[in-house]
Amino acid sequence: MAPDLSVITVAVALPFVAAAATPLLHRALGERTGFAGAVVALASFGLLLTQVGERGAVSFVWVPSLDVAARFYVDGWALLFALLASGIGALVFAYSRSYMHGDEHLARYYATLLAFMGSILGVALAADLVLVFLFWELTSVASFVLIGHHTDSDASRYSARMAMVVTVGGGLCLLAGLLVLAVAADPALGERTFDLSAMIASADAMEAALRERGLFVPALALFGVAAGAKSAQVPLHFWLPNAMVAPTPVSAFLHSATMVKVGIYFVGRLRPLLLSPEWTYLFATVGLLTMTVGAVLAVAATDVKQLLAYSTASHLGLMVAAFGFENAYGAEAGSFHLLSHAAFKAALFLVAGIVAHEAGTRHIDSLSGLWRDLPVTAAIAGVTALSMAGIPPFSGFYSKELLFEAAYELAHYDGGLTWVFPVTAVIASVFTVVYSLRFLSIFLGDRPADADPVHRAPALLVAPPAVLALVTAVVSVSPGVAVDAIVQSAVDATAVGDAELHVGLPDHVSPPVVMSAISIGVGAAAYGVGDRLRAGIGAATDRDPLGANWWYDRLLNGAEAASARVSPLIHDGSLRTYVSWSVTAAAALALLGYAATVAGLPPVGRTVPPTMALVLAVAGVAAVSVMVAPSHVAEVLTLSILGFMVAIFYILASAPDLALTQLVVETLVLLIFLLVIEQLPAFYGDIPRGVLARDAAVSLFVGVTVFLTVLLAGREATAEPTAVARYYATEAVPQGGGTNVVNVILVDFRGFDTLGEIVVIAVAAISVLVLIIMRNRGETQ
Amino acid sequence: MKTTARIVVPIVFVVAISLLLQGHNLPGGGFIGGVLTTGAFALIYVAHGLDYLEVGVLGRDVEPGAGVFEHRTVTAYERAFILGLAIAIGSGFAALLFGEPFLSQTYEIVHDVPIYHEIELATALVFDVGVYLVVVGGLLTILSVVGAE
């Protein structure tokens, strides 16, 4: 059955509408706007829930001439992601009501959060590449605004900019990759289209077309960078820990459950299209590397949120690696972990928010024994952290089993170097166990004697993570429920061929079971020597060139310094410099264009009537005398001789409209020159020879370009008029009702151009007014 | 200079208006007419100064010492180009009312008019008047503000 277009559209559009209405809502509701956001999220959630089980594409045309349509594609994978985003969104809005109590910029906060949720739903459901890119970038922008929520803090601004640079930079790679896909769709599907669902439907033809043009690996690399930047894969992972300066609900929502999963989601979406050995090497390698690096750094973290951030990167790596494996277990592990990770990690972030809120610190070493004061929170943390560690029978265990299975399967068949994959996965899991236990340790043991008293958390803060913990518990106890409800259909959408997902506790010893046993055993043992482990990791990673942050700073500072050096050369505030740069650049571009497109020069051998020759000769003499004129008045007058000669030339060439315009404009310019000429200095001083030579070279260059342009673009006077010219000439009277073709073109056939031109005149007048008013007010900067 | 201006300026105005009106069939049009009108105004400025229109023609008093932006003439110019832009865009939207694309033009030939016998009324003229007003208003704003410096 086909999905319902109106339901999908409303579900995606509703958060945007609510975002636009948020300032008004905030005025009416105050801090209770959070509940309104939760209602909106629940409404979207409910609408999407009605579509579960549907599969298919729906669309309405948006830009027909470019084949851009608002296409939505609904299947299990899209719905899983969209339901997660709206469901966790509802909880985060409810949590924000209490957590963001007393914040000054609540309207902005909620509006951005709502717009973000709409964009995420858009990414999940869009099937048109243009739409996907649009929503993808919108999530980056929303993340930028939310990370920089505390606008007066340097750390916020620095981290927001970093997230923006990395994720939007990745977004540009996505754009390039999408265009590659659109180009390949031309031979593969018979038309140039942006329809992703059509591409996936004929995946083999697409892959063949990409390979034939040598675009397969570039496309793969572009998508790798895009997804890696968005989903914090090594070496682009560094923005995610920095993004933790955002308010905790934002961290829980954007930086663990949804936005960072956009990359994963898209990898899963493209998996049927691009699955190949290259795909496995790229994504399995990057994913497992990220999984290990993230887990190691999480062990060394000292801040609760930082620990969770690195852990998120590590788990994102797990999902990327899972989707990287070509066998069906990969798709199963990725889809299942998308659900279980979103549930337990969002809950853990919200728990971290409660701890920071009630205990007043996020420093792990100064926290312990919180279970006495925060018993419910401790229980939530217990369920979710054990799931994060992958301890049976919690939900994280099943996804880890599936990943081990996928890695083992690959190594078992391919042998050789591929054994690195399962080994790395086990090492990463060992560290995962260590940091999960470390997170739990803040709740265990006794309270430090000198600690501040801990308040009991309000019910509104505890309820959202409790719901998520409940979900985790249900998935843990009976994973079959989740599988039947939606995960199996998500697997169908991301796997190639049939894949029947079976999860449950193992009943016999198999290689993945052994791998799990090793990681839990070694992890628990390593936790015992945790301090020495942390010291070792700290010492090993405490070198600048090892930190991606350091490279980012260097790159950015370098770019800033370079532009500071280059920019005075190009715009130094002197009009003459601007003119020489812009005309040289324009001429160079034009020449490049000719070099690329024009085969040869047309023959030069035209006869010029003697009258025209005379007029042009006078114009030439006037041009030379402008340069040697002794005073400004003489310069202006000779310049207008040149202009009038051009007007006469137009008359001779039978272009009365042009001649008239030229005459009138020339007169006006002369008058204006005479008005301002008193203000100019009489003598500029001696010009250095170098400057003189440079100016002459620029002038010559521009002159040659213009001459070439005329040669190439001009037509013989005797040549047949082009189709366009004929059309204008014959249709002017019947269609425009005017015998002056020039005027009919201006006001009728191309009236829109003229409208643009008069807008330019109006803008110029306004700019002059503004410039002079600003100067009069002394606003020189 | 003043004598020349006195004789030339009215002629220039008439020519400019006729260029605007006949533009559809003979050389001319809103842009040329506008620039020519601006030329006439510029001539007045060179001959008489900015206040001439207020004091000499309309017989009003000008506040001495007020800045060029408070000058009533300059305000009038600003209004002229805004009005022109509004007319041009409005004429474009008028086409939408008749179900035509934005800025579509049409014309109607009216017969049996005294003296002229027949007159062509083109909707393009409305658009051209808009162009004319924008050119006159915009250029004169620039001219008077820069000229006042």
Interface residues (C-beta under 8 A of the other chain):
Chain A: P656 D657 L660 T661 V664 V665 T667 L668 L671 I672 L674 L675 V676 Q679 G736 G737 G738 T739 N740 V742 N743 V744 L746 V747 D748 G751 F752 T754 L755 I758 V759 I761 A762 A764 A765 V768 L769 I772 I773 N776
Chain B: L19 G23 H24 N25 L26 P27 G28 G29 G30 F31 I32 V35 L36 T38 G39 A42 L43 Y45 V46 G67 V68 F69 E78 F81 I82 G84 L85 A88 I89 G92 F102 L103 Q105 T106 Y107 I109 E120 A122 A124 F127 D128 G130 V131 V134 V135 G137 G138 L139 T141 I142 L143 V145 V146 G147 E149
